Amino acid sequence: MDGDTTCMVCPAAVFRGKVNFSSCGQSKSSLKGGSDGMLVIECKRRPELGNFEPTIKYSQCPIWLDTGNGFIMKEE
């Protein structure tokens, strides 16, 4: 994973809100579902964040370690 990857694909993400899993592979704007709902996640490793849009990049998240060859998740 690179530093621009967002928590949308993070294994610690728990999806909340209205999620249309049949739209896999579509753009994030298609996933939001318009005014019907919002795609939000909860982080299993950072519960203090509550529910939020999955826009945090790996390079901004303290649970990801930059190895110089990509990012890996720090051990709990």
C-alpha positions in Angstrom: 0.0 0.0 0.0 1.1 3.5 -0.7 0.7 6.6 1.5 -2.3 7.8 -0.6 -4.3 4.7 0.1 -7.3 5.6 2.3 -9.0 3.8 5.2 -11.6 2.7 2.6 -9.5 -0.5 2.2 -8.0 -0.7 5.6 -8.6 -4.1 7.4 -9.4 -2.1 10.6 -12.4 -0.4 9.0 -15.9 -1.4 10.0 -18.5 0.0 7.5 -21.4 1.9 9.0 -24.3 3.8 7.4 -25.8 2.8 4.1 -23.3 0.7 2.2 -24.0 -0.7 -1.3 -21.6 -3.6 -1.6 -22.9 -4.4 -5.1 -21.0 -1.3 -6.3 -17.6 -2.7 -5.6 -15.1 -1.3 -8.1 -17.0 1.9 -8.6 -15.8 5.3 -7.6 -16.1 6.5 -4.1 -18.7 9.1 -5.2 -20.9 6.3 -6.5 -20.7 4.5 -3.2 -21.9 7.4 -1.1 -25.5 6.8 -2.4 -26.3 10.5 -2.9 -28.7 12.0 -0.4 -30.0 8.6 0.8 -27.1 8.0 3.0 -23.4 8.4 3.6 -20.6 5.9 3.6 -19.0 6.0 7.0 -16.6 3.7 8.8 -15.5 3.1 12.3 -11.9 2.1 13.0 -11.5 -1.0 15.2 -8.1 0.3 16.3 -9.0 4.0 16.8 -12.5 4.0 18.4 -12.0 7.5 19.6 -12.6 8.7 16.0 -16.2 7.5 16.1 -17.9 7.2 12.7 -16.3 9.2 9.9 -15.9 9.3 6.1 -13.0 7.0 5.0 -10.7 9.8 3.8 -7.7 9.4 6.1 -4.6 8.4 4.1 -2.3 5.7 5.4 0.5 8.4 5.5 -1.7 10.4 8.0 -2.7 7.4 10.2 -0.7 6.4 13.2 -1.6 2.7 12.9 0.3 2.5 9.6 4.1 2.4 9.4 6.0 3.6 6.4 8.7 1.0 5.6 10.2 2.9 2.7 8.8 0.2 0.4 5.2 0.7 1.3 3.0 0.9 4.4 2.3 -2.0 6.9 0.0 -2.0 9.8 1.7 -1.8 13.2 1.1 -4.6 15.6 -1.4 -4.1 18.4 
